[in-house]
Amino acid sequence: MRLKGIRVGFALTGSHCCLDFALPQVNELVAEGAEIFPIISDSVDTTDTRYGTSEKWEKMLCDFSGRQILKTITEVEDVGPKKLFDIMVVAPCTGNTLAKVVNGITDGAVLMSVKAHLRNQRPVVLAISTNDGLGLNAKNIGLLLNVKNIYMVPFGQDNPLEKPNSLVAKWDLITETVLYALNGRQYQPVLTSY
């Protein structure tokens, strides 16, 4: 139980094709003793896709975490002032979310949580999933790799022949990345083969 008593804000954003891979990592964190506080973006809350319904994802997240989901800016306002989490995980973290984090945009519950958490100099772990990680979002990834208290789950190209700009986190490394980030270190290597 390497995370016994650690409070983890676990946020999902709308890379719907990766939710089936990211969500089981909540169970891994719980198995290590973490207390999970679930947060979802508007996209996860309101969009049904071929990968699943918003109701499916929300039920899974509630079942895995044992808590109600935080969905609005007002519900997460206390993240900063009350120092609710020891660490935050955003998984999957879309290219849209990356761009907003790097530019300080807080137009939803996930982004407000990240901003509020960072104000306390506490670690945020990003597990990216973006079709333009080696395109327009490459600069945002580069900037975030150099931001204090931001840590990346190792990532690589998931389909270089058909989607040469796509980057996806190694979902099974979320727990290890969290453990390192809690000690102020980036889990290595960051760039990995998929």
Buried (B, 14 or more C-beta within 10 A) or exposed (E): EBBEEBBBBBBBBBBBBBBBBBBBBBBBBBEBEBBBBBBBBBBBBEBEEEBBEBEBBBEBBEEBBEEEBBBEBEBBBEBBEEBBBBBBBBBBBBBBBBBBBBEEBBEBBBBBBBBBBBEBEBBBBBBBBBBBBBBEBBEBBEBBEEEEBBBBBBBBBBEEEEBEBBBBBBBEBBBBBBBBBBEEEBBEEBEBEB
